[in-house]
Amino acid sequence: MSLEYTSSEMMTVTAARALENGTTCFVGIGLPSEAANLARLTHAPDVVLIYESGTLQTKPDVLPLSIGDGELAETALTTVAVPEMFRYWLQGGKIDVGFLGTAQIDRYCNLNTTLIGDYREPKVRLPGGGGAPEIATNAGEVFITLKHSKRAFVDRVDFVTTLGFGRDGKGRDGVPNIGKGPTRVITDLCVMKPDPETKELVVVSLHPGVTREDVIEATGWEIRFAERLETTPEPSGQELEILRDLKDRTARAHAGE
């Protein structure tokens, strides 16, 4: 019997499965945090989650509202100063995976969380880069998760807040002491990976019920598909139960119940 689930749940479960047990992961707030904590509560109990505020091996009972949420410090193995977090842990090469979200992404995985529109007269100002530029540069590899739409998947980001592979796909070439960069993008429609040669995103897996046309219509450039296009495995009943319980717990906690 097929399980009922939303496209958002499909995205979170797929993103969570990307994290292997024992991985050290620098986690962004929002969708990345939801996926990383689902991984910790299911197949990856020994994943080490690190947040920008200096919390190491944190195990929050509810999802944090921000990096300054007390839940992160209260459930962490220990906390360190932010300079130590970036200099020793991140720049020191001790982070396996950086898990990020974004407002805009282009075909070469460049991320924009700075503004929409012209830099001098923006239509919208976004929260900014935070730790994402350093995470994307220094983590062993980067996973990105966001909802799929033409508003988010643009031909050219309005501002490169966080480096993917540069405007031409060669932005990491010849740079020493730099991580592999983005290795997968997980959306509510599909999974994408950079082409090994050009670094342009290629759809490698469609979620159940999603068509090529759905992805094409939601992408702001002429998206490519892998020759052997796979179907993403559906969430299990256990994954859905744990995810829903986590989100319900979080909603109650943040409502003050």
SEMARMAR-211377 format. One line per field, with one value per residue (C-alpha): residue in three letters; x, y, z; residue number from 0. Coordinates in steps of 0.001 Angstrom, whole numbers, padded with zeros to 6 digits, m for minus. Layout:
<atoms>
code <- (Ala | ...)
east <- (X | ...)
north <- (Y | ...)
up <- (Z | ...)
pos <- (NUM | ...)
</atoms>
This chain:
<atoms>
code <- (Met | Ser | Leu | Glu | Tyr | Thr | Ser | Ser | Glu | Met | Met | Thr | Val | Thr | Ala | Ala | Arg | Ala | Leu | Glu | Asn | Gly | Thr | Thr | Cys | Phe | Val | Gly | Ile | Gly | Leu | Pro | Ser | Glu | Ala | Ala | Asn | Leu | Ala | Arg | Leu | Thr | His | Ala | Pro | Asp | Val | Val | Leu | Ile | Tyr | Glu | Ser | Gly | Thr | Leu | Gln | Thr | Lys | Pro | Asp | Val | Leu | Pro | Leu | Ser | Ile | Gly | Asp | Gly | Glu | Leu | Ala | Glu | Thr | Ala | Leu | Thr | Thr | Val | Ala | Val | Pro | Glu | Met | Phe | Arg | Tyr | Trp | Leu | Gln | Gly | Gly | Lys | Ile | Asp | Val | Gly | Phe | Leu | Gly | Thr | Ala | Gln | Ile | Asp | Arg | Tyr | Cys | Asn | Leu | Asn | Thr | Thr | Leu | Ile | Gly | Asp | Tyr | Arg | Glu | Pro | Lys | Val | Arg | Leu | Pro | Gly | Gly | Gly | Gly | Ala | Pro | Glu | Ile | Ala | Thr | Asn | Ala | Gly | Glu | Val | Phe | Ile | Thr | Leu | Lys | His | Ser | Lys | Arg | Ala | Phe | Val | Asp | Arg | Val | Asp | Phe | Val | Thr | Thr | Leu | Gly | Phe | Gly | Arg | Asp | Gly | Lys | Gly | Arg | Asp | Gly | Val | Pro | Asn | Ile | Gly | Lys | Gly | Pro | Thr | Arg | Val | Ile | Thr | Asp | Leu | Cys | Val | Met | Lys | Pro | Asp | Pro | Glu | Thr | Lys | Glu | Leu | Val | Val | Val | Ser | Leu | His | Pro | Gly | Val | Thr | Arg | Glu | Asp | Val | Ile | Glu | Ala | Thr | Gly | Trp | Glu | Ile | Arg | Phe | Ala | Glu | Arg | Leu | Glu | Thr | Thr | Pro | Glu | Pro | Ser | Gly | Gln | Glu | Leu | Glu | Ile | Leu | Arg | Asp | Leu | Lys | Asp | Arg | Thr | Ala | Arg | Ala | His | Ala | Gly | Glu)
east <- (000000 | 001372 | 001899 | 000505 | 003035 | 003592 | 006221 | 007880 | 008103 | 009551 | 012220 | 013136 | 013362 | 015488 | 017801 | 018092 | 019083 | 022028 | 023742 | 025701 | 026079 | 029186 | 029347 | 030320 | 027821 | 027740 | 024007 | 022077 | 018796 | 015480 | 015174 | 018783 | 018253 | 015018 | 016714 | 019847 | 017876 | 015643 | 018806 | 019996 | 016677 | 016583 | 019496 | 022358 | 022297 | 026029 | 025961 | 027684 | 025624 | 027378 | 025712 | 027262 | 026742 | 029410 | 027337 | 029051 | 027266 | 023952 | 020827 | 017845 | 014490 | 012775 | 013986 | 015755 | 014310 | 017799 | 021450 | 020962 | 018139 | 018857 | 017768 | 021031 | 023293 | 021237 | 021454 | 025042 | 027999 | 029852 | 029989 | 032946 | 033514 | 032464 | 036059 | 037136 | 034174 | 035251 | 039030 | 039643 | 036655 | 035640 | 038843 | 040773 | 039116 | 037130 | 033705 | 032605 | 029386 | 027934 | 024128 | 022683 | 019481 | 019152 | 016798 | 018282 | 020491 | 021819 | 022974 | 026473 | 025215 | 026034 | 023765 | 022164 | 020903 | 021810 | 019219 | 016788 | 017262 | 019992 | 022605 | 022251 | 018455 | 017304 | 013679 | 014176 | 016962 | 017592 | 019220 | 022722 | 025383 | 025973 | 028414 | 027392 | 030271 | 032844 | 030934 | 030689 | 034386 | 035825 | 033489 | 034454 | 031290 | 028022 | 024398 | 021746 | 018018 | 015201 | 011784 | 011791 | 010458 | 011547 | 011796 | 014496 | 016154 | 017331 | 019581 | 021846 | 021706 | 021339 | 024314 | 026811 | 026655 | 028046 | 030313 | 029164 | 031347 | 031385 | 029605 | 031286 | 031626 | 035364 | 035320 | 037039 | 039717 | 043233 | 042162 | 044147 | 042664 | 039095 | 036380 | 034643 | 031769 | 028134 | 027689 | 023894 | 020797 | 017592 | 014243 | 010590 | 010671 | 014001 | 017659 | 020367 | 024132 | 026808 | 028177 | 031726 | 033173 | 031071 | 029743 | 026300 | 023435 | 021900 | 018717 | 019642 | 016437 | 012766 | 010545 | 007547 | 004811 | 007023 | 007611 | 010415 | 007963 | 007301 | 011021 | 011443 | 008550 | 009992 | 013555 | 014810 | 017258 | 017292 | 017792 | 019591 | 018597 | 020843 | 020805 | 019836 | 017205 | 016218 | 013113 | 013729 | 012721 | 009571 | 009692 | 009100 | 006346 | 008906 | 010605 | 007272 | 006172 | 009410 | 009429 | 005815 | 006370 | 009440 | 007545 | 004531 | 006824 | 008532 | 005260 | 003985 | 007238 | 007420 | 003763 | 004594 | 002523)
north <- (000000 | 003381 | 005941 | 009447 | 012247 | 015814 | 017034 | 018871 | 015629 | 013898 | 016599 | 016453 | 012664 | 012564 | 015256 | 013430 | 010184 | 011980 | 012260 | 009170 | 007978 | 009381 | 012421 | 015768 | 018264 | 022060 | 022772 | 025764 | 026846 | 025939 | 023070 | 021855 | 021673 | 019738 | 017206 | 016859 | 016229 | 013718 | 011873 | 011916 | 010512 | 007722 | 006105 | 008318 | 008439 | 009196 | 012149 | 015143 | 018297 | 021638 | 025031 | 028418 | 029674 | 027279 | 024284 | 020924 | 017579 | 019167 | 017000 | 019351 | 017912 | 020566 | 022404 | 025693 | 029019 | 030450 | 029681 | 031535 | 029263 | 028068 | 024565 | 024135 | 025031 | 023100 | 019864 | 020202 | 018135 | 021428 | 024952 | 026913 | 030530 | 031463 | 032292 | 028810 | 027298 | 028841 | 028838 | 025470 | 023377 | 024724 | 026160 | 023364 | 020812 | 019014 | 019387 | 016630 | 018221 | 021701 | 021632 | 024861 | 026489 | 029551 | 032057 | 031771 | 029210 | 029086 | 026286 | 026367 | 026139 | 029736 | 030861 | 034234 | 035172 | 038875 | 040660 | 040456 | 042934 | 045496 | 045768 | 049558 | 049560 | 046105 | 045040 | 042879 | 042646 | 039116 | 038028 | 037819 | 035141 | 034407 | 031520 | 030038 | 031485 | 029972 | 026698 | 026291 | 027050 | 024903 | 021949 | 018686 | 018882 | 020803 | 019661 | 022234 | 021878 | 024219 | 024237 | 024188 | 027227 | 029650 | 032277 | 030234 | 028423 | 031340 | 031545 | 034018 | 034824 | 038530 | 038360 | 035598 | 035386 | 031872 | 030301 | 027208 | 026911 | 030551 | 032227 | 029953 | 026731 | 027281 | 029335 | 026671 | 025761 | 026167 | 027357 | 025559 | 024208 | 024312 | 021680 | 019887 | 022353 | 021403 | 017719 | 017509 | 019717 | 018258 | 019887 | 018957 | 017755 | 016060 | 015487 | 017241 | 016811 | 018892 | 017511 | 016279 | 018289 | 021440 | 021649 | 022493 | 020965 | 017817 | 016125 | 012590 | 011524 | 012502 | 012119 | 009769 | 011350 | 014177 | 014524 | 016078 | 018784 | 019663 | 020291 | 022191 | 024509 | 025219 | 025968 | 029271 | 027763 | 024864 | 022104 | 018903 | 015360 | 012360 | 009651 | 007140 | 009069 | 007398 | 007570 | 008714 | 006083 | 006987 | 007832 | 004969 | 004959 | 005274 | 008285 | 010045 | 009304 | 010621 | 013718 | 014595 | 014074 | 016330 | 019088 | 018785 | 018956 | 021997 | 023805 | 023194 | 024329 | 027523 | 028266 | 028102 | 025005)
up <- (000000 | m001023 | 001725 | 001531 | 001888 | 000728 | m001699 | 001199 | 003180 | 000125 | m000104 | 003590 | 003694 | 000532 | 001911 | 005225 | 003500 | 001895 | 005298 | 006284 | 009849 | 011524 | 009229 | 010722 | 009309 | 009530 | 009453 | 008139 | 009715 | 008089 | 005617 | 006108 | 009868 | 009421 | 007151 | 009289 | 012453 | 010699 | 009674 | 013294 | 014492 | 011892 | 010041 | 011279 | 015110 | 015221 | 012842 | 014444 | 013930 | 014262 | 014091 | 013391 | 016951 | 018235 | 019315 | 018760 | 018482 | 019351 | 019600 | 019710 | 020717 | 018581 | 015492 | 016282 | 015150 | 014640 | 015361 | 018655 | 019839 | 023376 | 022403 | 020491 | 023402 | 025954 | 023964 | 022702 | 023839 | 024228 | 022852 | 021519 | 020511 | 016989 | 015907 | 017017 | 015186 | 011897 | 012216 | 013893 | 012847 | 009462 | 008009 | 009701 | 007419 | 010116 | 008481 | 006089 | 004831 | 004780 | 004533 | 003128 | 001923 | m000307 | m001899 | m005407 | m007132 | m010688 | m012995 | m011447 | m007851 | m006946 | m004093 | m003432 | 000020 | m000215 | m002357 | m005261 | m008092 | m008708 | m005965 | m005702 | m005798 | m004676 | m004780 | m001694 | 000855 | 002106 | 005407 | 003921 | 003809 | 007475 | 007582 | 004231 | 002152 | 004516 | 004785 | 001013 | 000610 | 003391 | 003989 | 002309 | 000212 | 000217 | 000064 | m000862 | m000312 | m001331 | m002970 | m006758 | m008647 | m011368 | m008677 | m006929 | m009861 | m011967 | m015015 | m013236 | m009529 | m008779 | m006404 | m005669 | m001885 | m001701 | m004293 | m006089 | m009181 | m010289 | m013175 | m015727 | m013753 | m013219 | m010038 | m007951 | m010463 | m009131 | m005671 | m002929 | 000306 | m000931 | m000640 | m003503 | m003387 | m004022 | m004793 | m004779 | m004765 | m003333 | m004108 | m003766 | m007397 | m007947 | m007090 | m009099 | m009244 | m010986 | m014242 | m013490 | m016379 | m016812 | m013206 | m014587 | m012620 | m014091 | m012876 | m011822 | m010065 | m010251 | m007215 | m007622 | m009714 | m010984 | m014737 | m016755 | m017795 | m014135 | m013594 | m016871 | m016019 | m012556 | m013723 | m015106 | m017573 | m020025 | m017492 | m018445 | m017480 | m016915 | m019567 | m016884 | m014979 | m011727 | m009544 | m005985 | m003395 | m001468 | 002249 | 004647 | 007206 | 009995 | 008403 | 007939 | 011488 | 012996 | 010761 | 011550 | 015248 | 015133 | 013359 | 015664 | 018712 | 017266 | 016514 | 020053 | 021647 | 019620 | 020380 | 024080 | 024804)
pos <- (0 | 1 | 2 | 3 | 4 | 5 | 6 | 7 | 8 | 9 | 10 | 11 | 12 | 13 | 14 | 15 | 16 | 17 | 18 | 19 | 20 | 21 | 22 | 23 | 24 | 25 | 26 | 27 | 28 | 29 | 30 | 31 | 32 | 33 | 34 | 35 | 36 | 37 | 38 | 39 | 40 | 41 | 42 | 43 | 44 | 45 | 46 | 47 | 48 | 49 | 50 | 51 | 52 | 53 | 54 | 55 | 56 | 57 | 58 | 59 | 60 | 61 | 62 | 63 | 64 | 65 | 66 | 67 | 68 | 69 | 70 | 71 | 72 | 73 | 74 | 75 | 76 | 77 | 78 | 79 | 80 | 81 | 82 | 83 | 84 | 85 | 86 | 87 | 88 | 89 | 90 | 91 | 92 | 93 | 94 | 95 | 96 | 97 | 98 | 99 | 100 | 101 | 102 | 103 | 104 | 105 | 106 | 107 | 108 | 109 | 110 | 111 | 112 | 113 | 114 | 115 | 116 | 117 | 118 | 119 | 120 | 121 | 122 | 123 | 124 | 125 | 126 | 127 | 128 | 129 | 130 | 131 | 132 | 133 | 134 | 135 | 136 | 137 | 138 | 139 | 140 | 141 | 142 | 143 | 144 | 145 | 146 | 147 | 148 | 149 | 150 | 151 | 152 | 153 | 154 | 155 | 156 | 157 | 158 | 159 | 160 | 161 | 162 | 163 | 164 | 165 | 166 | 167 | 168 | 169 | 170 | 171 | 172 | 173 | 174 | 175 | 176 | 177 | 178 | 179 | 180 | 181 | 182 | 183 | 184 | 185 | 186 | 187 | 188 | 189 | 190 | 191 | 192 | 193 | 194 | 195 | 196 | 197 | 198 | 199 | 200 | 201 | 202 | 203 | 204 | 205 | 206 | 207 | 208 | 209 | 210 | 211 | 212 | 213 | 214 | 215 | 216 | 217 | 218 | 219 | 220 | 221 | 222 | 223 | 224 | 225 | 226 | 227 | 228 | 229 | 230 | 231 | 232 | 233 | 234 | 235 | 236 | 237 | 238 | 239 | 240 | 241 | 242 | 243 | 244 | 245 | 246 | 247 | 248 | 249 | 250 | 251 | 252 | 253 | 254 | 255 | 256)
</atoms>
